[in-house]
């Protein structure tokens, strides 16, 4: 279910210092078809599994900040449950689609998580569906986590997920073709069963119009992700002024389990609060 959004080929090294805008470019291109390609992502189910793991730590209110919100699929279930939602994404087109869905029921902004503004004091901040893996180094991870911490109100909690090595070594080695509404979406991966930890990954995603006269195709766009082992995530949380409260892993069924197994689970989920 939730195993990432691109097929990958790993590249050695840590290039976080480059700070390119490739992520914005890539998501600007796929924004019109993003919901179709991720139609299998059931956020109601996923959040229904994750939030009970956060609630024992005492969420003080119902103010949510969704970082890297995409087209709004991640925060809409919260909005429907009565949460006051603020959300942001690096892609203006993704934010525009989210705004079309919810109007003024949520406060939406364009923002880069590496330089996250302080939008307010929130009871829960989350960043979901491997968005953190689009940070290309531990320095960028620390910058993003620091920005999220600065948006936590008193007693506020942070939750985010990362892809595991298992996800990169299996699902991201596949080629996936999805046909919907006159388009063929092609996701190609070239990873192998022995991909190393802490690697940077590259992926291509393209869209072909099945009826060339009806709509334009989208040329292949580059997507990049980095694997973050648990030890690196915990160290980045510490440096960002956050206390890790819990770590879970889960398979495609989205049922959180402990401990996290990098070569078994496809997702790692972290819960933290400001120190």
C-alpha positions as CSV (number, residue, x, y, z in Angstrom):
1,X,0.0,0.0,0.0
2,X,2.4,2.7,1.2
3,X,5.7,1.9,-0.4
4,X,6.8,5.1,-2.0
5,X,6.2,6.7,-5.3
6,X,9.1,6.0,-7.7
7,X,11.2,3.3,-9.2
8,X,14.8,3.8,-8.3
9,X,18.4,3.3,-9.2
10,X,20.8,4.0,-6.3
11,X,23.7,6.4,-6.5
12,X,26.5,6.4,-3.9
13,X,27.2,9.5,-1.8
14,X,25.5,12.2,0.2
15,X,24.5,15.2,-1.9
16,X,22.4,17.2,0.6
17,X,24.6,20.2,0.2
18,X,23.5,20.7,-3.4
19,X,20.0,22.0,-2.4
20,X,18.6,21.6,-6.0
21,X,15.0,22.3,-6.8
22,X,14.6,19.0,-8.6
23,X,11.8,17.9,-6.2
24,X,9.7,20.9,-7.1
25,X,10.3,20.4,-10.8
26,X,9.4,16.7,-10.6
27,X,6.2,17.2,-8.7
28,X,5.1,20.2,-10.8
29,X,5.2,17.8,-13.7
30,X,3.2,14.9,-12.2
31,X,0.8,17.0,-10.2
32,X,-2.1,16.6,-12.7
33,X,-1.9,12.8,-12.5
34,X,-0.6,12.3,-8.9
35,X,-4.0,11.3,-7.5
36,X,-4.6,8.7,-10.2
37,X,-1.1,7.2,-9.8
38,X,-1.5,7.0,-6.0
39,X,-5.2,5.9,-6.0
40,X,-4.3,2.9,-3.9
41,X,-3.0,5.0,-1.0
42,X,-5.8,4.8,1.6
43,X,-5.0,7.5,4.1
44,X,-8.1,6.9,6.2
45,X,-6.8,3.4,6.8
46,X,-3.2,4.4,7.3
47,X,-4.0,7.2,9.8
48,X,-6.4,5.0,11.5
49,X,-3.4,2.7,12.3
50,X,-0.9,5.4,13.1
51,X,-2.8,7.9,15.2
52,X,-3.5,5.4,18.0
53,X,0.2,5.0,18.4
54,X,0.6,8.8,18.9
55,X,-2.5,9.4,21.1
56,X,-1.1,7.7,24.3
57,X,1.5,10.5,24.5
58,X,-1.3,13.1,24.8
59,X,-2.1,15.2,21.8
60,X,-3.0,18.5,23.5
61,X,-5.4,19.8,20.9
62,X,-6.6,19.5,17.2
63,X,-4.3,21.9,15.4
64,X,-2.4,20.0,12.6
65,X,0.5,21.0,10.3
66,X,0.9,18.7,7.3
67,X,4.4,19.1,5.8
68,X,4.7,18.0,2.2
69,X,0.9,17.7,1.9
70,X,0.9,17.0,-1.9
71,X,-2.7,17.2,-3.3
72,X,-4.2,17.1,0.2
73,X,-4.9,13.3,0.4
74,X,-3.0,13.1,3.7
75,X,-4.8,15.9,5.6
76,X,-8.3,15.6,4.2
77,X,-9.2,12.7,6.6
78,X,-8.1,14.9,9.5
79,X,-10.0,17.9,8.2
80,X,-13.1,15.7,8.1
81,X,-12.6,14.7,11.7
82,X,-12.7,18.3,12.8
83,X,-9.0,19.2,12.9
84,X,-7.8,22.7,12.2
85,X,-5.4,22.1,9.3
86,X,-2.5,24.1,8.0
87,X,-0.5,22.4,5.2
88,X,2.4,23.1,2.8
89,X,4.2,21.5,-0.1
90,X,7.2,22.5,-2.3
91,X,5.1,22.2,-5.5
92,X,2.8,25.1,-6.3
93,X,0.7,22.9,-8.6
94,X,0.2,20.3,-5.9
95,X,-0.9,23.0,-3.5
96,X,-3.3,24.4,-6.1
97,X,-4.9,21.0,-6.5
98,X,-5.3,20.7,-2.7
99,X,-6.9,24.1,-2.6
100,X,-9.4,23.1,-5.3
101,X,-10.4,20.2,-3.1
102,X,-10.9,22.0,0.2
103,X,-11.2,25.7,-0.5
104,X,-10.7,27.8,2.6
105,X,-11.3,25.0,5.0
106,X,-7.5,24.6,5.4
107,X,-4.6,27.1,5.3
108,X,-2.3,26.1,2.4
109,X,1.1,27.4,1.5
110,X,4.0,26.7,-0.8
111,X,7.1,25.9,1.3
112,X,10.3,23.9,1.2
113,X,10.6,21.7,4.3
114,X,14.4,22.4,4.4
115,X,13.6,26.0,5.2
116,X,10.2,25.6,6.9
117,X,8.5,28.8,8.1
118,X,6.9,29.0,11.5
119,X,3.2,28.8,10.7
120,X,2.1,28.7,14.3
121,X,2.0,26.4,17.3
122,X,0.6,23.0,16.4
123,X,-0.6,20.0,18.5
124,X,0.5,17.6,15.8
125,X,2.9,18.0,12.9
126,X,3.2,15.1,10.4
127,X,5.1,14.5,7.2
128,X,3.9,11.3,5.4
129,X,4.4,8.9,2.6
130,X,8.2,9.0,2.2
131,X,8.4,12.8,1.8
132,X,11.4,12.8,4.2
133,X,13.3,10.5,1.8
134,X,13.4,13.3,-0.7
135,X,15.9,15.0,1.5
136,X,19.3,14.1,0.1
137,X,21.5,14.1,3.2
138,X,21.6,14.1,7.0
139,X,22.1,17.9,7.1
140,X,18.9,18.5,5.1
141,X,17.1,16.0,7.4
142,X,18.2,17.9,10.5
143,X,17.1,21.2,8.9
144,X,13.7,19.8,8.1
145,X,13.2,18.3,11.6
146,X,14.3,21.6,13.2
147,X,11.7,23.4,11.2
148,X,9.0,20.9,12.3
149,X,10.1,21.3,15.9
150,X,9.7,25.1,15.7
151,X,6.1,24.6,14.7
152,X,5.2,22.4,17.7
153,X,3.1,24.1,20.4
154,X,3.4,23.1,24.1
155,X,3.1,19.3,24.3
156,X,2.9,19.0,20.5
157,X,3.9,15.8,18.8
158,X,5.7,15.0,15.5
159,X,5.1,11.9,13.4
160,X,6.8,11.0,10.1
161,X,7.7,8.0,8.0
162,X,10.7,6.9,6.0
163,X,11.1,4.1,3.5
164,X,13.3,1.1,4.6
165,X,16.0,-0.8,2.7
166,X,13.4,-3.5,2.1
167,X,11.3,-1.0,0.1
168,X,14.2,0.1,-1.9
169,X,15.5,-3.4,-2.6
170,X,12.1,-4.8,-3.7
171,X,9.2,-2.6,-4.6
172,X,11.5,0.1,-6.0
173,X,13.1,-2.4,-8.3
174,X,9.8,-2.9,-10.2
175,X,8.4,-1.3,-13.3
176,X,4.9,-0.2,-12.7
177,X,2.5,0.8,-15.5
178,X,-0.9,2.3,-14.6
179,X,-3.5,3.2,-17.2
180,X,-6.3,5.6,-16.2
181,X,-8.5,8.2,-17.9
182,X,-6.6,8.2,-21.2
183,X,-3.1,8.1,-19.8
184,X,-0.4,5.5,-19.3
185,X,1.8,6.3,-16.2
186,X,5.1,4.5,-16.2
187,X,7.3,4.2,-13.2
188,X,10.7,2.5,-13.8
189,X,13.1,1.2,-11.2
190,X,16.6,-0.4,-11.4
191,X,17.5,-1.1,-7.8
192,X,19.0,-4.5,-6.8
193,X,18.7,-6.8,-3.8
194,X,22.1,-5.6,-2.5
195,X,21.6,-1.8,-2.5
196,X,23.6,-0.2,0.3
197,X,22.2,1.8,3.3
198,X,22.3,5.6,3.2
199,X,22.3,5.7,-0.6
200,X,20.8,8.3,-2.9
201,X,18.3,7.0,-5.4
202,X,17.1,8.2,-8.8
203,X,13.9,7.4,-10.5
204,X,12.1,8.2,-13.8
205,X,8.3,8.8,-14.0
206,X,6.6,9.6,-17.2
207,X,3.1,9.8,-18.6
208,X,2.0,8.9,-22.1
209,X,-1.3,10.1,-23.6
210,X,-3.2,7.2,-25.1
211,X,-5.0,9.6,-27.3
212,X,-2.4,12.0,-28.6
213,X,-5.0,14.4,-29.8
214,X,-6.8,14.6,-26.4
215,X,-3.9,15.6,-24.1
216,X,-0.2,16.1,-23.9
217,X,2.2,13.6,-22.5
218,X,4.6,14.3,-19.7
219,X,8.2,13.7,-20.5
220,X,10.2,11.5,-18.1
221,X,11.0,13.4,-14.9
222,X,13.8,12.7,-12.4
223,X,12.9,11.8,-8.8
224,X,15.6,11.3,-6.1
225,X,15.3,9.7,-2.7
226,X,17.8,8.9,0.1
227,X,17.6,5.9,2.5
228,X,17.9,7.0,6.1
229,X,18.8,4.1,8.5
230,X,17.3,4.2,12.0
231,X,20.6,5.3,13.6
232,X,20.8,8.4,11.3
233,X,17.2,9.4,11.9
234,X,17.7,9.1,15.7
235,X,20.8,11.2,15.5
236,X,19.1,13.9,13.4
237,X,16.2,14.0,15.8
238,X,18.6,14.6,18.7
239,X,20.5,17.3,16.8
240,X,17.2,19.0,15.9
241,X,16.2,19.2,19.6
242,X,13.6,16.4,19.5
243,X,13.1,13.4,21.7
244,X,12.2,10.2,20.0
245,X,9.3,8.6,21.8
246,X,8.7,5.5,19.6
247,X,9.7,3.8,16.4
248,X,7.5,1.4,14.5
249,X,7.8,-0.6,11.3
250,X,5.1,-1.8,9.0
251,X,4.4,-3.8,5.9
252,X,1.9,-2.9,3.1
253,X,-0.9,-3.6,5.5
254,X,0.1,-0.5,7.5
255,X,-0.1,-2.2,10.8
256,X,2.6,-0.7,13.0
257,X,4.9,-3.2,14.8
258,X,8.0,-3.2,16.9
259,X,10.9,-3.3,16.5
260,X,11.5,-1.7,13.1
261,X,13.2,-4.2,10.8
262,X,15.0,-2.6,7.8
263,X,15.0,-5.8,5.8
264,X,11.4,-6.8,6.6
265,X,9.2,-3.8,7.0
266,X,8.7,-1.4,4.1
267,X,8.1,1.7,6.2
268,X,9.6,3.1,9.4
269,X,7.4,5.5,11.5
270,X,8.9,7.9,14.1
271,X,7.0,9.7,16.9
272,X,8.8,12.6,18.7
273,X,8.4,15.7,20.7
274,X,10.5,18.8,21.5
275,X,13.1,18.3,24.3
